[in-house]
Amino acid sequence: MEDQFLNLTEENLDREHLCCIIRSKKPHPGVEAKRAWLRERLHEGHVFRKLDAKGVVFIEYAPLETAWVPVEGDNYLYIYCLWVSGEFKGKGYGRQMMEYCLADARANGKSGVCMLGAEKQKAWLSDQAFAEKYGFETVDTTPDGYRLLALSFDGTKPRFGENAKRQAIEPQELTVYYSSQCPYIHQSVELVRKTCQELEVPYALIPVDTLAKAKALPCVFNNWAVFYRGKFVTVNLLDAAALKRLLKK
């Protein structure tokens, strides 16, 4: 039932949980950073819709023009996340959220909806096979296998910015670009900082804290991007073991 869902607003943002990291008492720095980030985005048309239950069931999307990704196009919506986890799987919630987003796009005269994918499904990216069932198709690619998926209503197509296809930077040290959009970012940034300091290796943590910075990034981005030895590595968050393996290469 649609009344099982609710959209976050300025009025309910402080009292509603944000799905990914559910805390009832002690504040979590990543959650509070995300809450502050969302507060600034809601007036831009950003939508965070979730099941009215204590669980990971939500969709998050925004007008492409104000979406913090290096993707270009006119009059599209961009899906950051569509996630259903644990006991909530298999109940049709993903379908309901996707259909809500598509209906929202059509009702507001949008040209279509797009999202980030990859040749091989990546952790931390929404299920592209699920999106393809609704007619999403690849409209642009990067040299290393990332895809821009889109469902076009009028034949127009969004595209990666040319800067996003560079996939290279001059600095050779581990470099991470990050935003406050995902509640897990805070702990991932601290893990990178701690691990690199322990190993005594140089690193750079670069906050993506404006729309302009996000649109100008030299790689695909969905709130996190890792470079090493000048080359783009992944949009996946890294645990300590994965980070140490990368630094040994």
C-alpha positions in Angstrom: 0.0 0.0 0.0 1.3 3.5 -0.9 0.3 4.8 2.5 3.1 2.6 4.0 5.6 5.1 2.6 6.5 8.6 3.5 8.7 11.3 2.0 11.2 13.2 4.1 10.4 16.9 4.5 11.8 19.8 6.4 9.1 19.2 9.0 9.8 15.5 9.7 13.5 15.2 8.8 14.8 15.5 12.4 12.6 12.8 13.8 12.6 10.2 11.0 15.4 7.6 10.6 17.4 7.6 7.4 17.3 3.9 6.6 20.9 3.0 6.0 22.1 3.4 9.6 19.3 3.3 12.1 20.0 4.8 15.5 17.4 5.4 18.1 19.4 7.1 20.9 23.1 7.9 20.5 23.7 10.3 17.6 25.8 9.0 14.7 28.1 11.5 12.9 27.4 10.0 9.5 23.6 10.2 10.0 23.8 13.8 11.2 26.0 14.8 8.3 23.5 13.2 5.9 20.6 14.9 7.6 22.3 18.3 7.3 23.1 17.5 3.6 19.5 16.6 2.9 18.1 19.7 4.6 19.9 21.8 2.0 18.7 19.6 -0.9 15.0 19.2 -0.2 14.1 22.7 -1.6 15.9 21.7 -4.8 13.3 18.9 -5.5 15.4 16.1 -3.9 13.2 13.2 -2.9 13.9 10.7 -0.1 11.0 8.3 0.1 11.0 5.4 2.6 8.9 2.7 4.1 7.3 3.9 7.3 9.0 1.1 9.3 12.4 0.5 10.9 14.2 -1.0 8.0 16.3 -0.3 4.9 13.7 0.4 2.3 14.1 3.6 0.4 14.6 5.5 -2.9 16.5 8.7 -3.2 16.5 10.8 -6.4 16.8 14.4 -7.6 16.5 16.6 -10.7 19.6 15.8 -12.7 20.5 19.5 -12.9 21.0 19.6 -9.1 22.2 16.0 -8.6 25.7 15.8 -7.2 27.1 13.6 -10.0 29.2 14.4 -13.1 26.2 13.6 -15.4 24.8 16.1 -17.9 21.3 16.3 -19.5 18.2 18.3 -19.5 15.0 17.7 -17.6 15.9 14.2 -16.1 15.6 12.7 -12.7 18.7 10.9 -11.3 18.3 8.0 -8.9 21.1 7.9 -6.3 19.8 4.9 -4.4 17.0 2.3 -4.5 17.4 -0.2 -1.8 15.5 -3.0 -0.1 17.2 -5.1 2.5 16.7 -8.0 4.9 13.2 -9.1 5.8 11.7 -6.5 3.6 12.8 -8.2 0.3 10.3 -10.0 -1.8 7.3 -7.8 -0.8 7.1 -5.6 -3.8 8.5 -2.5 -2.1 11.2 -2.0 -4.7 8.6 -2.1 -7.5 6.4 0.4 -5.6 9.3 2.9 -5.1 10.5 2.6 -8.7 6.9 3.2 -10.0 6.5 6.1 -7.7 9.7 7.7 -9.1 8.6 7.1 -12.7 5.1 8.5 -12.1 6.7 11.5 -10.4 8.9 12.1 -13.5 6.0 11.8 -15.9 3.6 14.0 -13.8 6.2 16.7 -13.8 6.9 16.6 -17.5 10.4 15.1 -17.2 12.2 13.7 -20.2 13.2 10.5 -18.3 15.0 9.0 -15.4 18.7 7.9 -15.1 21.1 6.1 -12.8 24.6 4.8 -12.5 25.4 1.2 -13.4 28.3 -1.0 -14.5 29.1 -3.9 -16.8 29.3 -6.0 -13.7 27.0 -5.2 -10.8 28.9 -3.2 -8.1 28.3 -3.2 -4.4 26.9 0.1 -3.3 25.1 0.6 -6.6 21.4 0.0 -7.0 20.4 -3.2 -8.8 20.7 -2.3 -12.5 19.0 -5.6 -13.6 15.9 -4.5 -11.7 16.0 -1.1 -13.5 16.4 -2.8 -16.9 13.0 -4.5 -16.3 11.4 -1.1 -16.5 13.1 -0.3 -19.8 16.3 1.4 -18.6 19.1 1.0 -21.1 22.7 2.0 -21.4 23.0 5.5 -23.0 26.7 6.2 -22.2 29.8 4.4 -20.9 33.2 5.0 -19.4 36.4 3.2 -20.6 36.5 1.1 -17.5 33.0 -0.4 -17.6 30.7 2.0 -15.8 27.4 2.7 -17.5 24.8 5.4 -17.4 21.4 3.8 -17.5 18.3 5.8 -18.6 14.7 5.4 -19.3 13.8 8.1 -21.8 10.2 9.3 -22.4 11.0 11.6 -25.3 14.0 10.2 -27.1 16.6 12.5 -25.4 19.5 11.0 -23.6 21.7 12.2 -20.7 25.4 11.6 -20.7 28.5 11.5 -18.5 30.4 14.8 -18.5 33.6 14.5 -20.5 35.5 15.2 -17.3 34.0 12.1 -15.8 35.5 9.9 -18.5 39.1 11.1 -17.8 39.4 8.6 -14.9 42.8 10.0 -14.1 44.4 12.7 -11.9 48.0 13.9 -11.5 48.6 13.1 -7.8 49.9 9.6 -7.3 48.9 9.1 -3.6 45.7 7.5 -2.5 43.0 10.1 -3.2 39.4 9.9 -2.2 36.6 12.2 -3.2 33.6 12.1 -1.0 30.3 13.8 -0.1 28.1 13.7 3.0 25.2 12.1 1.2 25.7 8.6 2.4 25.7 8.0 6.2 28.5 5.4 5.8 30.9 8.0 4.4 32.0 9.4 7.7 33.3 6.0 9.0 34.8 5.2 5.7 36.8 8.5 5.6 38.0 7.8 9.2 39.0 4.3 8.2 41.1 5.6 5.3 42.7 8.2 7.5 43.5 5.7 10.3 44.8 3.0 7.9 47.0 5.3 5.9 48.5 6.9 9.0 49.2 3.4 10.5 50.9 2.4 7.3 52.6 5.7 6.9 51.5 6.2 3.3 50.5 9.6 1.9 46.8 10.2 1.2 44.3 12.9 0.3 40.7 13.2 1.4 38.8 15.7 -0.8 35.3 16.7 0.3 32.9 17.3 -2.5 30.9 20.0 -0.8 29.3 21.9 -3.7 27.3 21.0 -6.8 29.9 22.6 -9.0 32.6 20.3 -7.6 30.5 17.3 -8.1 29.7 18.1 -11.7 33.4 18.7 -12.4 34.8 15.4 -10.9 37.3 13.5 -13.0 35.4 10.2 -12.6 32.0 8.6 -12.1 30.7 9.4 -8.6 27.8 8.4 -6.4 29.1 10.1 -3.2 32.5 8.3 -3.1 35.4 7.8 -5.6 38.9 6.3 -5.1 42.1 7.0 -7.1 45.5 5.4 -6.6 48.7 6.0 -8.6 46.8 8.6 -10.6 44.1 6.1 -11.8 40.5 5.8 -10.9 39.8 2.6 -8.9 36.2 2.4 -7.6 33.1 4.0 -6.4 32.8 1.3 -3.7 33.4 2.0 -0.1 36.5 0.2 1.2 37.0 -1.9 4.3 40.4 -2.1 5.9 41.4 -5.3 4.1 40.5 -4.0 0.7 42.3 -0.7 1.3 45.5 -2.5 2.4 45.4 -4.7 -0.7 45.0 -1.7 -2.9 48.0 0.1 -1.2 50.2 -3.0 -1.8 49.7 -2.8 -5.6 
